[in-house]
Amino acid sequence: MRMTATLLLVAMAGLFIVAETMLTVHPAWGYVHAFAEAGMIGGIADWFAVTALFRHPLGLPIPHTAIIPSNKDRIADTMAAFLRTNFLTPVVVARRMQNMNVAKAAGDFLAKRGDSTEGRVRAGAAQLFVELLESLDPDRLGLQVKAGLARQAEKIDIAPLLGRMLEAAIGDNRHGPLMDGMIRWAGLTLEDNEDMVRDMVAQRANSVIRWAGLDGRLANSVLDGLYKLLAEILVDPEHPLRGKVQEGLEKLAQDLQHDAETRAKVEQMKADLLNNPAVADWWMGVWERLRTSLIARIRRPEGGMDGEIGHSLAELGQTLQSDPALQMQVNRFARRTLVGTVNRYGEQIVSLVSTTVKSWDATTITGRIERAVGRDLQFIRINGTLVGGLVGVTIHFITEVI
């Protein structure tokens, strides 16, 4: 565009020379002469104006030229202030976000699994996630995650939570299957340890019973009695021992919620569990298996973002598309998050813009602005040449009439 504007100016100069030599041939050449002369003046004036924005015309240090490089710091501060005042304010961001359905847009993106662009984006996101998991130190990351979970667990007062859960389970009679399972487990445990029970009976029997060989019968009677008791408890929902167990569970639920001593014991058990090295080793193993499993699943052709994870994301996208209540919640969260970010970090954001622009040298800022708006500025030169020529013709016509 710079070359086009320059060639137009050269053409005006050539036309001016031709018209200068032909003025005596015909009066019409006077109009051509006026058009070319005024066009040259307009083109040169606009060339000077456009050039003066970015550099000194012809390298001459004329005052008020090279405006942008000479005032880049002031331009940087003005840009930052403009952004802060007109864009990065909570009111502006909130008003703009009210007209945006972020949740539905995200749902549309996630639901378009067959689209090549979205597929490439998801594949790139998957690869980025894999590289992130592989680049981080597994042990260090596992320790950080474990420490984070431990900090969150320490904040939770687990005893009242367990008490309310147990109370709700008893109230809805959901503890029955658990009690049945415990009875069956007791029966299997007894069956696996019959020899130990027989030895215990034999050791506690007196010498007369052992001499008479009755210790074996006594042990069998004890075992049969225990099996019969467990069977009766299992088949009879109204068995007295069930009631006793339920009373104990109800008391435990109340103590977990209201008894300070019981709550302190549970908290101490929780602290001991969190500080147990075996638990730490177990968690590290779980984390490493989870990490390697995620990497393997994402890298599998039938898995990753186009397989199970992709299917899950597509389902999430469809839910976001069709659920207005979920959209409202997500949009509200996005709006509050962005408004809060702007409110807390708006000054830092605009300061980053200002500092970055100030750090550019004069050549860099001139080149970037000129590349951004230079084409339009060259149109100013072209328009100045043509408009100047038309003004020259008009003035020449008025002169001839007068």
Secondary structure, DSSP 8 states (H G I E B T S, - for coil): -HHHHHHHHHHHHHHHHHHHHTTTT-THHHHHHHHHHHHHHHHHHHHHHHHHHHS-GGG---TT-SHHHHTHHHHHHHHHHHHHHHTSSHHHHHHHHHT--HHHHHHHHHH--S-HHHHHHHHHHHHHHHHHHHHS-HHHHHHHHHHHHHHHHHHS-HHHHHHHHHHHHHHTTTHHHHHHHHHHHHHHHHHHTHHHHHHHHHHHS-HHHHHHT-HHHHHHHHHHHHHHHHHHHHH-TT-HHHHHHHHHHHHHHHHHHH-HHHHHHHHHHHHHHHH-HHHHHHHHHHHHHHHHHHHHHHHSTTSGGGTHHHHHHHHHHHHHHH-HHHHHHHHHHHHHHHHHHHHHHHHHHHHHHHHHHHHS-HHHHHHHHHHHHHHHHHHHHHHHHHHHHHHHHHHHHHHHH-
